[in-house]
Amino acid sequence: MTRAALLGLLTLFALLPTAAQDGGDHEARVRRYLEVSGTLRQCVDRMRGESVRYAMERRYGPEVSEALRDAADVEQLVQQLLPLYRKWDDGMLDAAIEFYSSAEGQKLVKAQARVDSRVRDRTDAWIRKSQQAALLDPQAPPVLKRAQVQAREAAAVSTLKTIVTAQSLFRESDKDRNGDFDYADGLAPLIETKLLTAELEDGIRNGYRFEVHVGSKSTEFYWIARATPLDPDAGGRVFVVNQSGIVHYAREPFELDTVTCKLPKEVIPVGR
């Protein structure tokens, strides 16, 4: 749908008050309510914001976010919203339409629009803070303690997968410029070349200690990395990955083979 068509459809909603208030059907009343209350506009604005966020996350250009916004079918959204108001009787809708069509009602719509995004942002921040506090509470109930372990483990696996990508780029692009196309021996070279963030400078993240080694047999073909929980008593598996790129785990600590970088026999692929 083009931007002009989108504006045309929104204009159509603005032309519905007579049908809605002169005995038109229930759907017309709902459509009018969605328009005058600012509900539809809020949904469309959110769609536009999400299109920009989506494009930025995937490093697409602004023309992609614009195309995504223009492709949105607002009528399809309306069809999904209509059933939500099925139990609103005509009297309730007429009263709401009358209020939101008034000067005071429109003043409220504009005032609410100015704070909606900030309310949503602060609510999201409050939720995240509350969740993090609950997960970090040493007095947390067992179900949350299990969640703590699972969250730390998931973060450790994610970091090891990032290291896999970083090692591949380091070798293929000869990031250390030594002409050998070898892997990075440690976290520091990966951080110095911006393939990993400085958060891993001390090798610690989310309750795990990370280490990276190249194989002394061949720095061009072998490397291995391990993630070990800082507090084994708090629970958490030990994770390991090598040049194969497949993350494995073990319940107990194990020795690393920094010569051939072979995985220990006792480890199991994540997900099994």
Order of alpha helices (4+ residues) and beta strands (2+ residues): alpha-alpha-alpha-alpha-alpha-alpha-alpha-alpha-alpha-alpha-beta-beta-beta-beta-beta-beta
